[in-house]
């Protein structure tokens, strides 16, 4: 008596689903079986063996595309296994880094939208909404080294009275007050530059280039800060460019 299985029976034997079996047929991983007189598919042992091999390779982490490349050869796939091991090692490393960040975020209640060091520093200085959003933008356009430098200086910068005043700047501010605040901000920036000469250009090493970094930061500034704050920032930049160091 010839033993044969239906699609459902084959799927149950292999521990998979009818949908998966049909998908393997569609992409050419599993040959279509003969059909009975009533039109139902009739699977044999060769189909079961092939299906079990596909399932095993998929469980190991091989993509269906990679399994298709391997064909139906039964010899030991040493090269493919080594390549997969390398990929898995990279994935494990990435997941471990994510777990480290999650642990830090849980322990310090730090922002999840910022890199770890910048997030930890942001908690300590209690950034305004605009400053926090700017930090998120910086995290995507500056290099890791520049972001670490920013994190080191967050407390020095945001704890300064001039920055606190800037964050709460009223819309109506007379010219004298704007000029005075810009002078104090310029002095703060100059002091930071003197003590940290590596921060003169934060766009060095920017992953998408200095031009993209500057354009993105400029757009973020114009959309995150008020007209009064932007006026003070422009005056601060002019002072830094024209006054002697």
BAFI-3210 file (N, C-alpha, C; in Angstrom, 3 decimals, decimal comma, padded with zeros to 6 digits):
// residues 245
n [1|2|3|4|5|6|7|8|9|10|11|12|13|14|15|16|17|18|19|20|21|22|23|24|25|26|27|28|29|30|31|32|33|34|35|36|37|38|39|40|41|42|43|44|45|46|47|48|49|50|51|52|53|54|55|56|57|58|59|60|61|62|63|64|65|66|67|68|69|70|71|72|73|74|75|76|77|78|79|80|81|82|83|84|85|86|87|88|89|90|91|92|93|94|95|96|97|98|99|100|101|102|103|104|105|106|107|108|109|110|111|112|113|114|115|116|117|118|119|120|121|122|123|124|125|126|127|128|129|130|131|132|133|134|135|136|137|138|139|140|141|142|143|144|145|146|147|148|149|150|151|152|153|154|155|156|157|158|159|160|161|162|163|164|165|166|167|168|169|170|171|172|173|174|175|176|177|178|179|180|181|182|183|184|185|186|187|188|189|190|191|192|193|194|195|196|197|198|199|200|201|202|203|204|205|206|207|208|209|210|211|212|213|214|215|216|217|218|219|220|221|222|223|224|225|226|227|228|229|230|231|232|233|234|235|236|237|238|239|240|241|242|243|244|245]
n.u [000,849|000,622|001,838|000,656|000,349|-001,897|-001,911|-002,412|-001,907|000,819|001,920|001,307|002,833|005,411|005,456|004,683|002,841|-000,062|-000,180|002,514|003,624|002,377|003,440|006,141|005,965|005,235|007,503|009,355|010,806|009,896|008,973|006,057|003,629|002,335|-001,116|-004,108|-006,818|-009,032|-008,133|-006,769|-003,674|-000,857|001,387|004,695|007,334|009,732|008,970|008,336|010,839|012,299|010,798|011,178|013,912|014,010|012,581|014,235|016,616|015,589|014,837|017,341|018,131|018,565|017,688|014,865|015,580|018,315|018,259|017,132|019,221|021,041|019,989|019,098|021,105|022,740|025,104|027,406|026,889|029,242|030,419|028,181|027,161|029,191|029,043|026,480|026,876|028,588|026,860|024,936|026,492|026,976|024,361|023,745|025,589|024,542|022,023|022,832|023,955|021,641|020,230|021,884|021,474|018,734|018,751|020,102|018,304|016,068|017,100|017,821|015,707|016,005|015,837|014,503|014,936|017,428|021,017|022,856|024,871|024,305|021,628|021,710|023,014|021,156|019,054|020,136|020,297|017,763|016,391|014,766|011,750|012,295|015,106|015,550|014,416|016,155|018,502|017,855|017,801|020,486|021,642|021,366|022,840|025,423|028,733|029,560|031,692|031,502|028,988|029,457|031,191|029,440|027,703|029,407|029,587|027,085|026,047|027,682|026,969|024,054|023,452|024,215|023,458|022,801|021,894|019,700|018,128|017,798|016,276|013,829|013,004|011,103|008,624|008,506|011,169|013,455|015,912|018,309|018,339|018,388|020,847|022,577|022,146|023,000|025,717|026,529|026,004|027,746|030,172|030,105|030,165|032,657|034,322|033,893|034,935|037,628|038,418|037,860|039,109|038,654|036,050|035,506|034,548|031,835|030,868|032,761|033,562|030,914|028,325|026,814|028,057|029,398|027,911|025,234|024,759|024,960|022,896|020,663|020,707|020,403|017,804|016,374|016,792|015,420|012,804|012,292|012,774|011,784|010,965|012,204|014,210|015,695|016,616|018,381|020,193|021,245|022,523|024,404|025,987|027,038|028,564|030,482|031,779|032,847|034,025|037,139|038,966]
n.v [-001,200|002,193|004,900|008,169|011,686|014,371|017,971|019,221|017,108|016,653|019,089|019,044|016,841|017,824|019,908|022,474|024,964|024,837|027,049|027,810|025,642|025,932|028,399|027,741|026,175|028,164|029,790|028,090|026,407|023,962|021,123|020,697|018,198|015,111|014,742|013,298|011,426|012,835|015,370|016,313|017,087|014,890|013,907|012,570|010,681|011,925|014,578|015,197|014,900|016,927|019,161|019,092|019,608|022,206|023,541|023,086|024,465|027,023|027,417|027,530|029,977|030,696|032,565|032,298|032,824|032,300|029,579|028,649|029,174|027,294|024,990|021,529|020,055|017,761|017,703|018,815|022,157|024,008|026,550|028,205|028,011|029,205|031,807|032,474|032,295|034,451|036,556|036,197|036,667|039,389|040,315|039,512|041,075|043,611|043,405|043,074|045,573|047,079|046,079|047,025|049,771|049,854|049,026|051,166|053,226|052,376|052,428|055,089|056,498|057,733|059,584|057,830|058,458|059,386|058,946|056,833|058,220|060,904|060,929|060,328|062,610|064,517|064,036|064,943|067,717|068,568|069,321|071,812|071,551|072,355|072,321|069,643|068,451|069,497|068,214|065,602|065,850|066,527|064,108|062,561|063,706|064,343|063,113|060,180|060,856|063,666|063,885|062,707|064,605|066,761|065,767|065,730|068,414|069,351|069,972|072,113|074,016|074,225|074,774|077,311|080,690|082,454|080,772|079,601|081,875|082,392|080,154|080,731|083,001|085,927|086,900|089,611|091,568|094,042|095,825|096,352|094,412|092,074|092,389|092,345|089,744|088,216|088,866|087,668|084,970|084,596|084,915|082,704|080,610|081,137|080,668|077,933|076,976|077,698|076,018|073,588|072,907|071,038|071,222|073,219|072,829|071,059|069,551|067,971|064,864|064,214|061,948|062,222|064,224|067,580|069,699|068,775|068,357|070,977|072,296|070,845|071,281|074,052|074,314|073,017|074,741|077,073|076,173|075,286|077,220|080,426|083,578|085,667|084,309|083,324|085,714|086,531|084,412|084,793|087,232|086,474|084,686|086,508|088,138|086,309|085,918|088,392|089,732|089,961|086,993]
n.w [000,000|-000,880|000,847|001,382|001,817|002,616|002,066|004,533|006,322|005,817|006,632|009,365|010,222|009,807|011,532|010,827|008,967|006,780|005,165|005,085|003,674|001,188|000,489|000,192|-002,068|-003,904|-004,093|-005,039|-003,346|-002,498|-004,240|-006,288|-005,603|-007,070|-008,053|-006,742|-008,187|-007,473|-007,422|-005,224|-003,581|-003,352|-001,220|-000,701|000,989|000,215|-000,080|002,571|003,813|002,516|003,298|006,068|006,159|005,136|007,129|009,323|008,597|008,401|011,063|012,186|011,383|008,763|005,883|003,644|001,054|001,113|001,711|-000,622|-002,386|-001,514|-002,434|-002,948|-001,925|000,246|001,598|004,181|004,988|005,356|004,718|004,440|007,003|008,509|007,548|008,413|011,157|011,587|010,949|012,958|015,220|014,941|015,171|017,775|019,179|018,592|019,848|022,489|022,971|022,792|025,001|027,028|026,757|027,319|029,997|031,165|030,591|032,055|034,621|035,082|034,183|031,714|028,582|025,766|023,180|022,681|022,335|024,670|026,435|025,976|026,667|029,412|030,372|029,639|031,387|033,763|033,437|032,841|030,261|028,216|026,205|023,574|023,527|024,051|021,771|019,855|020,631|019,932|017,160|016,715|017,387|015,150|013,151|013,913|014,677|016,697|018,429|018,580|019,742|022,226|023,255|023,413|025,368|027,576|028,116|028,654|031,228|032,034|030,130|030,078|032,706|033,057|033,904|031,790|029,748|030,959|031,170|028,442|027,638|028,810|027,517|026,990|024,521|023,941|024,069|024,841|022,826|024,174|026,213|024,676|023,418|025,606|026,627|024,438|024,440|026,823|026,270|024,126|025,419|027,084|025,202|024,107|026,292|026,644|024,235|024,564|026,631|025,578|022,869|020,882|020,260|018,499|015,920|015,572|013,531|012,389|011,060|010,746|009,963|007,567|006,325|006,609|005,476|005,263|007,968|009,030|007,620|008,492|011,272|011,258|010,183|012,187|014,357|013,497|013,513|016,055|017,989|019,371|017,679|019,130|020,538|018,372|017,293|019,291|019,141|016,555|016,922|018,799|017,306|015,445|017,116|017,990|015,623|014,981|017,163|018,950|019,855]
ca.u [000,000|001,414|001,473|000,721|-000,274|-002,475|-001,134|-002,605|-001,199|002,248|002,253|001,260|003,985|006,626|005,353|004,553|001,464|-000,443|000,191|003,951|003,862|001,960|004,410|007,352|005,673|005,189|008,843|010,211|011,596|009,340|008,324|004,635|003,442|001,276|-002,455|-004,988|-007,881|-009,998|-007,504|-006,015|-002,247|-000,464|002,784|005,411|008,410|010,711|008,461|008,457|012,256|012,662|010,128|011,855|015,198|013,724|012,188|015,414|017,497|014,912|014,930|018,717|018,290|018,771|016,559|014,356|016,385|019,585|017,945|016,942|020,558|021,706|019,411|018,710|022,312|022,671|026,406|027,496|027,049|030,166|030,583|026,937|027,038|030,125|028,489|025,354|027,423|029,081|025,684|024,320|027,359|026,707|023,026|023,837|026,266|023,583|021,004|023,457|024,048|020,282|019,922|022,632|020,767|017,470|019,047|020,410|017,070|015,223|017,727|017,891|014,529|016,551|015,091|014,780|015,184|018,777|022,072|023,001|025,583|023,561|020,386|022,018|023,313|019,914|018,286|020,758|020,109|016,341|016,292|013,466|011,245|013,023|016,484|015,491|014,197|017,401|019,443|017,474|018,273|021,951|022,043|021,333|023,700|026,787|029,467|029,542|032,675|030,941|027,877|030,049|031,693|028,259|027,222|030,329|029,453|025,691|025,829|028,368|026,239|022,651|023,319|024,641|022,304|022,424|021,130|018,409|017,380|017,468|015,186|012,565|012,986|009,772|008,526|008,819|012,422|014,048|017,193|019,407|018,317|018,844|022,286|023,262|022,077|023,858|027,100|026,815|026,044|028,976|031,263|030,018|030,647|034,098|034,958|033,835|035,889|038,985|038,721|037,662|039,366|038,152|034,635|035,368|033,685|031,165|030,454|033,852|033,201|029,460|028,104|026,272|028,810|029,216|026,864|023,928|024,639|024,693|021,570|019,664|020,707|019,825|016,354|015,836|016,792|014,365|011,476|012,141|012,919|010,921|011,648|013,075|015,388|016,490|017,286|019,515|021,176|021,932|023,422|025,500|026,863|027,745|029,563|031,567|032,509|033,470|034,799|038,409|038,918]
ca.v [000,000|003,405|005,905|009,531|012,631|015,619|019,143|019,409|016,038|016,898|020,237|018,619|015,970|018,634|020,946|023,790|025,284|024,656|028,276|027,764|024,668|026,553|029,457|027,088|025,820|029,379|030,353|027,066|025,666|022,615|020,702|020,340|016,745|014,648|014,865|012,141|011,559|013,847|016,684|016,660|016,817|013,604|014,052|011,375|010,829|012,903|015,912|015,376|015,099|018,261|020,151|019,104|020,282|023,643|024,032|023,066|025,554|028,272|027,529|027,907|031,391|030,959|033,143|031,405|033,074|031,578|028,147|028,376|029,149|026,052|023,896|020,317|019,313|017,247|017,766|019,781|023,513|024,682|027,959|028,911|028,051|030,207|033,126|032,700|032,523|035,833|037,429|036,066|037,338|040,826|040,559|039,380|042,280|044,727|043,200|043,334|047,024|047,560|045,741|047,949|051,050|049,692|048,989|052,537|054,008|051,954|052,801|056,536|057,113|058,637|059,602|056,707|058,947|059,924|057,980|056,655|059,259|062,155|060,754|060,447|064,015|065,283|063,883|065,753|069,157|068,863|070,137|072,295|070,754|072,742|071,830|068,178|068,140|069,804|067,139|064,447|066,143|066,425|062,707|061,888|064,354|064,491|061,869|059,738|061,616|064,997|063,731|062,486|065,904|067,534|065,215|066,160|069,844|069,747|070,614|073,411|074,950|074,467|075,289|078,715|081,607|083,040|079,774|079,522|083,060|082,200|079,175|081,347|084,347|086,401|087,333|091,041|091,839|095,233|095,635|096,331|093,106|091,078|092,579|091,895|088,279|087,680|089,013|086,652|083,669|084,541|084,700|081,308|079,775|081,371|079,970|076,503|076,718|077,794|074,852|072,377|073,297|070,026|071,495|074,367|072,403|069,809|068,783|067,103|063,453|064,020|060,789|062,606|065,370|068,827|070,536|068,251|068,603|072,401|072,620|070,222|072,001|075,374|074,171|072,682|075,965|077,996|075,624|074,919|078,359|081,575|084,673|086,396|083,466|083,290|087,011|086,497|083,472|085,435|088,248|085,738|084,201|087,670|088,535|085,320|086,052|089,703|090,182|089,231|085,827]
ca.w [000,000|-000,987|001,840|000,875|002,753|002,092|002,480|005,972|007,037|005,681|007,471|010,757|010,467|009,821|012,555|010,222|008,596|005,376|004,480|004,836|002,608|-000,067|000,176|-000,304|-003,461|-004,728|-004,309|-005,616|-002,363|-002,358|-005,486|-006,250|-005,706|-007,968|-007,488|-006,847|-009,185|-007,005|-007,518|-004,028|-003,648|-002,775|-000,834|-000,298|001,966|-000,279|000,242|004,015|004,114|002,036|004,133|007,365|005,985|005,010|008,449|010,196|008,205|008,771|012,522|012,500|011,081|007,343|005,167|002,599|-000,143|001,279|001,609|-002,048|-002,995|-001,100|-003,207|-002,228|-001,555|001,620|002,257|005,263|004,419|006,270|004,381|004,759|008,460|009,006|007,217|009,309|012,496|011,608|010,995|014,277|016,191|014,811|015,711|019,231|019,664|018,523|020,882|023,782|023,116|023,056|026,392|027,877|026,706|028,034|031,429|031,559|030,540|033,177|035,890|035,243|033,546|030,714|027,309|024,862|021,821|022,633|022,631|026,125|027,191|025,837|027,420|030,837|030,639|029,477|032,624|034,813|033,237|032,644|029,062|027,760|025,074|022,361|023,637|023,942|020,354|019,146|020,963|019,117|015,797|016,732|017,498|013,848|012,157|014,411|014,918|018,099|019,204|018,822|020,685|023,548|023,696|023,807|026,633|028,638|028,381|028,851|032,523|032,002|029,279|030,413|034,067|033,053|034,017|030,493|029,008|031,647|030,739|027,028|027,520|029,221|026,930|026,583|023,124|023,896|024,775|024,212|022,155|025,147|026,893|023,705|023,210|026,824|026,690|023,378|024,892|027,849|025,597|023,346|026,371|027,517|024,099|023,978|027,415|026,342|023,151|025,092|027,462|024,767|021,467|019,949|019,990|017,609|014,810|015,936|012,348|011,936|011,148|010,636|009,083|006,264|005,853|007,352|004,874|005,684|009,406|009,262|007,098|009,356|012,542|011,000|010,046|013,509|015,168|013,060|013,786|017,465|018,889|019,087|016,974|020,061|020,785|017,146|017,170|020,221|018,594|015,425|017,463|019,442|016,232|014,896|018,098|017,962|014,366|014,791|018,329|019,110|020,730]
c.u [000,888|000,903|001,634|-000,032|-000,885|-001,606|-001,229|-001,834|000,314|002,692|002,278|002,451|005,273|006,596|005,301|003,098|001,209|-000,038|001,683|004,272|003,509|002,925|005,697|007,164|005,801|006,579|009,844|011,084|011,156|008,585|006,850|004,501|002,430|-000,073|-003,232|-006,047|-008,893|-009,403|-006,698|-004,544|-001,899|001,041|003,389|006,527|009,432|010,270|008,614|009,909|012,685|012,052|010,799|013,215|015,017|013,422|013,391|016,349|016,895|014,990|016,336|018,988|018,540|017,513|016,106|015,143|017,710|019,367|017,768|018,291|021,279|021,175|019,060|019,916|022,250|024,026|026,430|027,767|027,971|030,265|029,345|026,764|027,977|029,604|027,330|025,844|027,937|027,922|025,039|025,156|027,124|025,351|023,037|024,512|025,335|022,533|021,568|023,597|022,678|019,898|020,643|021,937|019,442|017,688|019,332|019,151|016,150|015,778|017,658|016,660|014,968|015,764|015,489|015,102|016,568|019,797|022,351|023,664|024,841|022,263|020,628|022,294|022,046|019,050|018,819|020,453|018,658|016,112|014,866|013,015|012,011|014,456|016,539|015,307|015,453|018,439|019,142|017,964|019,792|022,406|022,054|022,272|025,146|027,429|029,347|030,514|032,142|029,798|028,388|030,582|030,543|027,736|028,093|030,084|028,021|025,477|026,456|027,547|024,847|022,436|023,702|023,421|021,859|021,581|019,755|017,520|016,927|016,282|013,830|012,352|011,567|009,786|008,913|010,067|013,113|015,449|018,354|019,484|018,797|020,357|023,074|023,282|022,981|025,328|027,446|026,866|027,337|030,175|031,283|030,576|032,154|034,863|035,002|034,843|037,332|039,378|038,572|037,862|038,868|036,704|034,432|034,460|033,079|030,808|031,571|033,447|031,711|029,163|027,571|026,959|028,450|028,064|025,480|023,710|024,265|023,296|020,470|019,563|020,080|018,308|015,710|015,756|015,629|012,965|011,229|012,136|012,084|011,685|012,597|014,348|016,295|017,248|018,516|020,598|021,949|022,933|024,629|026,498|027,668|028,847|030,765|032,421|033,303|034,340|036,091|038,262|039,705]
c.v [001,254|004,427|007,292|010,447|013,814|016,782|019,349|018,365|016,239|018,037|019,851|017,736|016,797|019,727|022,344|024,007|025,007|025,883|028,293|026,811|025,278|027,652|028,854|026,611|027,048|029,915|029,303|026,296|024,206|022,248|020,394|018,821|016,383|014,814|013,561|012,412|012,626|015,251|017,097|016,294|015,555|013,645|012,729|011,692|011,878|014,332|016,200|015,664|016,512|019,344|020,249|019,795|021,793|024,231|024,110|024,232|026,917|028,490|027,935|029,382|031,711|031,585|032,160|031,592|032,313|030,078|027,759|028,292|027,836|024,851|022,700|019,465|018,932|017,294|018,897|021,181|024,376|026,178|028,765|029,043|029,107|031,621|033,470|033,005|033,948|036,814|037,398|036,755|038,847|041,184|040,506|040,607|043,476|044,614|043,446|044,828|047,620|047,277|046,666|049,307|050,980|049,710|050,389|053,386|053,669|052,448|054,305|057,265|058,114|058,549|058,438|057,162|059,576|058,823|057,951|057,796|060,587|062,088|060,931|061,895|064,860|065,196|064,825|067,234|069,549|069,815|070,627|071,435|071,068|072,207|070,310|067,770|068,411|068,713|065,882|064,638|066,001|064,972|061,994|062,518|064,526|063,129|061,461|060,531|063,005|064,933|063,493|063,800|066,800|067,070|065,681|067,607|070,292|070,497|072,007|074,444|075,261|074,925|076,762|079,632|082,183|082,065|079,593|080,696|082,919|081,249|079,767|082,730|084,760|086,898|088,801|091,299|093,009|094,947|095,534|094,967|092,006|091,155|092,052|090,372|087,652|087,760|087,917|085,248|083,513|084,277|083,262|080,378|079,918|080,643|078,468|076,146|076,740|076,558|073,534|072,727|072,285|070,280|072,687|074,041|071,045|068,953|067,907|065,639|063,182|062,918|061,132|063,851|066,641|069,663|070,084|068,529|070,054|072,800|072,076|070,944|073,382|075,317|073,868|073,926|076,878|077,497|075,330|076,130|079,548|082,643|085,448|085,600|083,421|084,600|087,057|085,557|084,092|086,471|087,588|085,248|085,351|088,145|087,596|085,477|087,350|090,155|089,389|088,105|086,125]
c.w [000,000|000,028|001,226|001,825|002,000|002,567|003,987|006,766|006,982|006,605|008,944|011,114|010,617|010,887|011,994|009,818|007,123|004,572|004,140|003,692|001,256|-000,488|-000,381|-001,741|-004,362|-005,045|-004,790|-004,648|-002,259|-003,639|-005,265|-006,395|-006,798|-007,271|-007,668|-007,922|-008,791|-006,973|-006,308|-004,181|-002,872|-002,475|-000,395|000,680|001,514|000,029|001,737|004,402|003,711|002,920|005,506|007,277|005,881|006,385|009,381|009,869|008,577|010,276|012,961|012,213|009,629|006,750|004,097|001,309|-000,069|001,172|000,146|-002,753|-002,686|-001,856|-002,342|-001,847|-000,082|002,328|003,277|004,710|005,277|005,992|004,749|006,266|009,058|008,735|008,152|010,724|012,631|011,719|012,379|015,352|016,155|015,406|017,231|019,833|019,672|019,618|022,280|024,028|023,437|024,501|027,359|027,923|027,464|029,542|031,943|031,609|031,707|034,509|036,136|034,709|032,491|029,413|026,404|023,448|021,673|022,883|024,130|026,871|027,139|026,635|028,911|031,219|030,567|030,732|033,692|034,664|032,962|031,473|028,813|026,579|023,793|022,385|023,486|022,477|019,537|019,402|020,140|017,686|015,724|016,720|016,154|012,828|012,611|014,648|016,376|018,967|019,542|019,827|022,101|024,113|024,152|025,168|027,796|029,050|028,670|030,163|032,547|031,245|029,829|031,850|034,159|033,094|032,681|029,678|029,640|031,242|029,291|026,870|027,897|028,635|026,531|025,144|022,974|024,734|024,080|023,688|023,142|025,824|025,955|023,519|024,415|026,917|025,640|023,783|025,913|027,244|024,790|024,255|026,863|026,440|023,956|025,085|027,162|025,256|023,661|025,884|026,706|023,286|020,452|019,574|019,067|016,440|015,128|014,731|011,794|012,125|011,066|009,619|007,700|005,706|006,605|006,799|005,321|007,166|009,681|008,785|008,012|010,688|012,368|010,895|011,392|014,393|014,804|013,406|015,272|018,401|018,429|018,314|017,877|020,338|019,561|016,936|018,077|019,701|017,438|015,916|018,145|018,408|015,644|015,837|018,087|016,709|014,257|015,963|018,436|020,119|021,997]
res [x|x|x|x|x|x|x|x|x|x|x|x|x|x|x|x|x|x|x|x|x|x|x|x|x|x|x|x|x|x|x|x|x|x|x|x|x|x|x|x|x|x|x|x|x|x|x|x|x|x|x|x|x|x|x|x|x|x|x|x|x|x|x|x|x|x|x|x|x|x|x|x|x|x|x|x|x|x|x|x|x|x|x|x|x|x|x|x|x|x|x|x|x|x|x|x|x|x|x|x|x|x|x|x|x|x|x|x|x|x|x|x|x|x|x|x|x|x|x|x|x|x|x|x|x|x|x|x|x|x|x|x|x|x|x|x|x|x|x|x|x|x|x|x|x|x|x|x|x|x|x|x|x|x|x|x|x|x|x|x|x|x|x|x|x|x|x|x|x|x|x|x|x|x|x|x|x|x|x|x|x|x|x|x|x|x|x|x|x|x|x|x|x|x|x|x|x|x|x|x|x|x|x|x|x|x|x|x|x|x|x|x|x|x|x|x|x|x|x|x|x|x|x|x|x|x|x|x|x|x|x|x|x|x|x|x|x|x|x|x|x|x|x|x|x]
***
